[in-house]
Amino acid sequence: MALFACAGADGFFESVQLDAPIEEHCLYVADRPHLYPLARLTDQHPPYAALIADTNAARLFVFGRGATMRSDEVTGTKVSRSSVGGWSQARYQRHIENYHLHHAKELVDALERVVRDDGVEQIVLAGDEVIIPVLRDQLPKHLTDRIIDILRLDITTPEHEILKATTEALREHDGETDAQQVGHLLDQYRSHQLAVVGAQATIVALTRGQVDTLLVTASSDAVHDDAASLEGADVTPSDGTPVSEQVVRLAQATGAHICFIEDPALLADVGGVGAMLRYRL
């Protein structure tokens, strides 16, 4: 639960209960909301789609913030051998393949709508060995690029188990992409391209509106001021606001994307923070 409180009137107070866990308890008193833990929560639990399918049915979920945001079902007509009478084996096989193809196209259409309507950037597929290859062949590139994992889950798997399995897949994928993003950041910085590292240089870039993506260590204690690394650019606020909170606040104010890096070792050598830039001045 995150509670923002102030001396307001007539229903000003509002509490919001979250399904996703907040790892640390804290009380923060200031003239502005403390955004760091909420921004981290958003990064840890983004909305994503999970499609679990077999050859004649599917369940489509949108999970986010540790809960189910949307749930749909797609059911086709089951084809059995007894329904084909005296058909030849080859004709029956073509009939089955055509049915699977039609079913896969229906699932792609449903997935397209969810991605468009819910702003989903990541997809987890799950199902049997028959429908998954057919489904993948029908997916357009912009959906294929969003697939982070393919799992083996039965269509009857309980919803809470689907949420747990797909969340674990998301975490594993995030760990891989964290390393890639930090590697790209450091390569860009070392070659004097569109990147800065360290708290002071990042704060200056954020203040100027240059930052496209902020990379910050998920442990706020691992983000520290490096004023000595940039002479004359001491912009640490006098109210003692932590550096981690300051960079997140500036990123929110300037429309920069925030990416929390879970492994503190990845950004340890640069003070726990860096940024990819939109442009250089």
N, C-alpha and C positions, 0 to 999 in steps of 0.2 A: 504494500500500500504506500502510495506517495501522498502526503497531505500538505497543501499549501494554505497557510493561514495568515490573516492580516486583520486589522481592525476595520472591517467592512460592515455593511448593513444589508438587510433584506436578502438573505440567501447567498451571501458572498462565499461562505464556507462550503467547500466541496471535497469529499474524499473519493478516491478511485481505487478500487480493489483490483489487483492484477493477478492473473494466473501464473505468469512467469515469476520465478523467485528473484528477489533482490538479495545479493549475497551478504551485504553488510548493513547493520543497523547504524543509523547516524542521525544526529540532530544538527541542523545547519541554520544559524540565525543571521540574516543579512537583509539588505534592502532589495535583493533580487532572488528569484528561485535558483536552487542549486541543480544544475542541469546534467552534470557529469554522469551520475548513476542512471538517470533516465535515458540519456543518449546511448549509454552502453547497453542498456536493456533493449533498446530499439535495434542496435546492431547485432546483438546476440540472438534475437528472436524475430527476424524479418518474416513477412508473409511469404509462404511458399506453397506450391501445389503438390499434392501426392495423388497419383493415379494408380489404383490397384485394379487389375483387369484379368479376366480369363476370356475364353473364346465366345461367350455369349452374355457377359455382364461386366459391369465395372462400377467402382466407387471412386468418386472424385472429391477430394478434400482441399480446402485452403486452411492451413495452420498458420498461426502467428501469435506472438506474445504468450506462448505456452498453452494455447487453447485452440479449439476448432472455431474458425471464423465462417466456414461455409462447408456444406456437405450435399453432394448430389449423387444420384444413381442413374446408370444407363443400363437398360435391360433389353436384350434382343430376343429372338425366337430360337429356342434350342433346336438344333437339327439332330435327328437320330436316324440310325440306319433303317429302322422299321418304316420311316416315312417316305422312302424312295422306291418302294416296290421292286419292279424288275429292272431298275437302272443298272447299267454296266458299272463295274468298279471305277473305270476311268471317268465316266460321266458323273458318278457320285463324288469322286475326288474333286473334280472341277467345281461342282456345286458347293462343297465344303469350303474350298479355297475362295470362291466368290463371296460366300457368306462372311468369312473371316475378314476379307478385304473391306466389305461394306461396314462391318462392325468397327474395324480399325478407323475408317474414315469418320464414322459417327463420334468416336472418342477424340479424334483430332479436333473436330469441330467444337466439341464441348470444352476441350482444353484451351483452344483459341479464345473462346468467350471468357473463360476464367482469367487467363493471362491479361486480356484486354480490360475486363471490368474490375478486376481486383489488383491490378498493378503488380502482378507476380513476376519476379525476376529469376526464381529458381524452381526447378521441377525435380521431383523424385518419382521414378516409375517403378512399379512392382507388378508381378504377375507370373503366369506360367510360361514355359518354354515355347509354346505354340504362338500365342498372341503377341508377345513382346517383339520378335523380329518383324512381324507384319506391321505392327504399330510403328516401329522405328522407321521402316521404309516409307511410311506415309507422312511422317512429321516434316514440316518445312524447316528450313535451316534456322530461322529465328527461334523456333521452339527447341530444336535439337541443341542449340548453343546454350540453352538454359538448363539442360539436364545435368544434375550433379552426381546422380548415382542410379543404378538399377538394382533393386532388391528382389529376393525371392520371398514373397508373402502371398498367402492364400487369400482368395476373395472374401472368405468368412472370418478373417483375422479381426479380433475386437478393435474398436476404434482407438482405445487407449494404447494398445500395443503398436498400432500403426503410427500413432503420434510419437511414441518412444523410439521406435526403430528409425523413423525418418528424421527425427531430431538428432539422433546419434550420427546419421549419415551427413546431416548438415554440419555438425560440429567437426567431423573429420575433414570434410571438404574445406571448411573455413580455415582449419589448421594448415592445409596445403596452400591455399591461396594467400594466407597471411605471409608465409615465407616468400612466395613469389612477388607479392607487392612490395615487401621490404627490400628484397633483392633489386627490384626495378628502381625503387626510390634511391638506393645507395649508388647504383650504376649511373643514374641520371645526375646525382649530386657530384660524384667523382669526375664525371665528364663535363661538368659545368653546364648542364642542361637545365630543364625546367623542374628543379627540386631544391629544397633547403632542408637542413636538419638542425636539431637543437632547439631549445625553447625560445631563445631570444630571436633568432632568425625567423622562426616559424611565426612568432607573435607579430613581428614587423610585417611579414608577408600577409598575414591575416588582416591586420589593421589596414593595409593598402588594398584589400580585396583581390589579391593575386591568387589565393589558394583555391585549387579545384578539389583536391582530396587531402584531408588531414589524416595522418596515421599517428595514432597515439596508443601507448601501452595501456592495456586494460586495467592494470594495477596502478591506481592513482599515485601511490607512494613511490613508484618507479619513475615518475615524471618529475624532473627537477630543473631548477633554474641554472642556466649556464652563462650568467652575465659576463663572466670573464672571457667567453669565447667570441664576443662581439662588442668591441669597445664602443662606448657612447650610445649603446642601444638598450639601456636598462629601462624596460617598460613595465616592470613588475609593479602592480598597483600598491598604493600605500596602505590599503585596508587589509593586506595579508591574504588576498584570495589565492588559493593554491594554483600553481601553474597549470595543472591538469584541468581545473575548472575554467581557467581563463581562456585556454585555447579552444575548449569546447564551446564556451559562450560566444567567442568571436566567430567560430565556424558557423554556428547557428545563425548569427546575425548577418553573415555575408553569403549565406547559401552554399557553403562548402560541404561536400560529402564527408562524413566522419566514419573512419574505419578503425575499430579497436583491435589491437594486436594482442592476442591472448598470451603468447609466450614472451615474457619480459626480456629474455635474452636477445631476441631479434633486434630490438632497438636500444639495448643497454649501452652500446658504445656512443650513441648520439643523444643521450639524455632522455630517452623514452619518447621522443616526438620528432616528427618531420612532416613534410608536405610536398605534394605534387602541385605545380603551379600552372595557372592558365596562361600566364605570359610573364615576361621579365620586363622590368623597368630600365 
